[in-house]
Amino acid sequence: MTAINSPDVDSPATRRMEPSEARHRPRPWRWISAAVILVLAAMVIKGAAVNANMHWRVVGEYLFSVPILRGLLLTVELTAVSMVIGVVLGLVVAVMRLSDNPVLRSVSYAYVWIFRGTPLLVQLLFWYFLAAVLPHVGIGIPFGPTWTDWSVNSLISKFTAAVLGLALNEAAFSSEIIRGGIQSVDPGQREAADVLGLNGWQRLWRIILPQAMNFIIPPLGNQIISMLKNTSLVLVIALPELLTTVSNIYSQNFLQIPLLVVACAWYLACFSVLCVIQYYVERHFAQGTANARQKPAAALRKEPV
């Protein structure tokens, strides 16, 4: 009978390598590509710094000027108002999408279909020129006499048209985010709420939404950042927010690039503030998870620690 030779457990082929003995594979191309990128970045920075056509003195002059700060304030106001209205309306639309009522589901689906399927720029222009097809709106008996009416031109100012366009568009996207967050909650939580005798709204506010917030907040934070940038589109209706103010200034002095650098600086500053706020809100709703230990710098990079 022939014995089967078992492999030597101490042989180099079968011995487990200790962590101290592990060697990293050399990756020269990683260091070469990093060096090339650093050199290119240094060339771009130096070229911009010494370029007389950049007019850095003009950038410094207008960075904290009164018209620019007024435009910045209007941009922040537009972002906040439109986002609050958009999220509240988006919650209503999301609940309608999840309703057992087929009429509510159909209406909410049509709303999302229209406002997600048409460009935001078109929607802003639509609300701004609405008075061309609807000069007056009134209150009265349906298909009967009107008790009182108002001019649409007086009701929908530039600011109102901007808020309508931004908020209604945002509501369509927020509704899908909220709907996805609600559906991510374990169905057993709904059954437990029913056992406790909670009605539909109590179940939503006390049980479902608190658990869904961990899934809702990150994409909703990205929507706020997108809203900040989308406010620049109100340039088409001449609302004097940040970009419109900048364009009005460079249309007079013809220094487009320096003024656009001013606008970019303020957009980046607002973006950084929003990222930090989003980090703390996410950490509050993600207690006990890996995201709760994320650092603000990692939140800016969107990288896990």
N, C-alpha and C positions, 0 to 999 in steps of 0.2 A: 504494500500500500504506500502510495507516494504522498508525502506530506506537502501541504501547500504552504509555501513560504510567505509569511505575513510581512508587510513593509516595516522597516525599522522606524519606530516612532521618533527616534532622535536624528533621523537623516535630514539633510538640508531641504529635501523636497517636501517633507511632511511637517517639519517644525514650524509652528506659528511664529510669525515675525512680531517682535515686541514693538510697541509704539516708538520707543527711543531709537529702534533700528530702522524705522521707516524713513525713506528718503523721498523728497519731492522731486518730481520729474522736472528737469530744466525746461523753462518756457521762454526762450529768448525772444520770440516774436511778440510776446506780451509786453516786454520791456521796450522793445524797439518801437512798437505802435504807440505806447505811452509817451515815449520821448518825442516821436514825430508830432503827436497831438499837442504836447506842451510847447514845442517849438512853433507850431502854427498858431496856437493861441497867443503866444508872446508876440509874434509878428503882427497879428490882428490888433492886439491891445496897443502896441507901440505905434502902429500905423494910424490908429484912430487918435491917439494922444498927441501926435506931432502934426496931424493934418490940420492945416490952418482953415480949411473949408468947413470943419466941424463947428467952429465958432463956440468954443467951450465957454467963453465969457457970456455969450447970449444964453447958453443953457443955465448958467448960474444966475443970470439976471432974471429969467422968467420962472425958475423953478419954484420960488416962493412968492411970486407976484400975486396980487389980489385977484385978477381975472382967472388965473389958473386955479387958485385955491377955491374960488367960487364954483368953477366947473367941477373940481374934485368933490366938493361937498354935494353938488347935485348928483354926481355919479354914485356916491355912497348912498344918498337918499333914495335914488331910483332903484338901486340894488336891493336895499332893505325892504322898501314898500312892495316892490314887485315879487320878491321872494316870499314874504309873509303871505301875501294874497295867493300866490301860486301854490304854496305848500298846503294852506288851508283848503283851497278849492281842490287841490290834488287828492287830499284825504277824502273829501266828499265823493269825488269821481271814483276813487279806488274802492270805497265801500259800495258804491252803486255797481261797479263791475263785479263785485263778489256777492251781490244781492240775488235772492231767489226770484225776484220780480223780473220777468223778461223785458218789460218796458224800460225799467231802469238800466238793465244791462245793455240794451240796444242803444239808449241815449248816450250812456257813458262811452260805449265803443265808438259811436259816431263822433263824439267830441274828440276822443283821442286820435281817431283816424284823420280828422280834419286838421287839427292843430299840430300833430306830429308830422303830417304829410305835406304841409305847405311851408315854404321858407319863412323864417322870422321876419326878414326884411319886407316881404310881401304883406305880412300881417300888420306890421307897423304902418305901412303906407295905406292899407285898407282902412284902419281906424282913423288915420289922419284925414282921409278924403271921404269919410262916410257921409258927411253933410251933403255931398254932391248928389247922392241918391236918396237920402233920408233927411230932408231939411228940418223936420220937426218931429218930436216924440211927445206923446201925451198920455194922460190917464183918463179912462172912461169905461164904458160898458163895451165888452167885446162885440164887434160888428155893429156897434151902436154909437150913440153920441159921445163926444170927447168932452170931459169936464174942464181940463186944463192942458196946455201943451207948452213945450219949451223949444227953443232953437238948438239944434244939435251943435252948431258952431260955438254957442256959448257954453254948452255942457262939456264938449270934448275939446279941451285946450291941448297944446303940444305936450304938456306933462301928462295929462290924462290919456292921450293917445299912446304915449310911450309906455305908461303903466299897463294899459289894457293889452297892448301887444306883447310886452314882456311877461306879464303875469299869466295871461291865458295860455300862452305858449308853454310857460314853465309848468303850469298845472297839468298839462298833458303828460309831460315827462315825469313829474313828481308822482303822479297817480300810478304809473307803472312801477316806479321804485317802491312806493308804499305797498302796492298790491303784492309785489314779490316778497317784501318783508313779512307781510301778514301771512302769506301762504307758506313761508318757511317755518312758522311756528308749528310745533307738534300738534296734530289734531286732538290728541288726548287732553291738551290744555283746554280746548273748547268744551269737551265732554265734562271735565272737572268743573268748569264754570257753570255749566248747566245743572250739575248736581248741587252746586252751592245756591242755586236759585237766582243767579244773576241774569238780568235781561240783556238784550243785544248790545246796547251802548255800554253798560257796565262791564260786560265781558270784553268789549273792545278796548275800553280805556284802562281797566284794572288788570287784565290778564294778557291780552294779545299784544297790544302796542308796546308795553314795557319790555316784552321779550323780543319783539321784532325790531326795536330800535337799534340793536347791535348790527343788524343787517341793513337798516335804512340809512343810518347816519353817514357812513363813508361815501356812498354814491350821492347822497343828498348834499354833502359838503362839496363834492365836485361840481354839483349843479350850481351852488352858490358862486363858486369861482367862475364858472361859465357865464353866469348871470352878470357878474362884474364886467367881464369882457364884452358880453353882448350889448351892454348899455352903449357901447361905441356906435352901434348901428343906428341910434336915434339921430346921428348926423344927417340922415336923409330927410328928417322933418325939422332940422335946424333948432333942436332943443339945445341950449347952451351948456351941455355937460362937458367933461374934460376934453374929449377929442374935438368936439365942435368948437370949443373955445380956442384950442390950439390951431385948428384950421383957419379960424377967423383971423388969428394973429399972423400966421405965416402967409395968408393971402394979401397982407399989407406990406410985410417986410421981405417976403420971398425967401425966408430962411426955413425951408421945410424940414430938413433933417435935424437941425438943433431943436426945433420945437417938438418934433416927433420923439426925440430923445427925452425931452421933459415929460411928455405923456407916458412913454414907456417906463420911466423911472417911477412915476406915481402908480401906474398899474402894478408894477412889480412890488412896490411897497405895500399896497393894499392886498395883493396876493399873499405876501409873506405873513401879514397879520391874520388873514383868514385861515391860512394853514395852521398857525399856532392855535387859534381858537378851535379849529376842527380837531386838532390833536387832543386838547383837553376834554372836549365833548365826547370824542370817541373813547378816551380813557375812562370817562365816567360811566358810560354804558357798556364798557367791555371789561369790567372788573372781574378778575379771576381768569382772564384769558391772556394769551401772549401779547395782544395789542395793548393791554393795560400797562405793560412794561416798556412800551415803545417810547423813545426819546423824541423831543420836538424836531431835532435835526433829521432824524429818520423819517418823521412824518412829512417833512419837506421833500425828501427823496423818494418817499413811498416805498421804503425798504424795511423788511423786518430786522429787528436787532438780532 
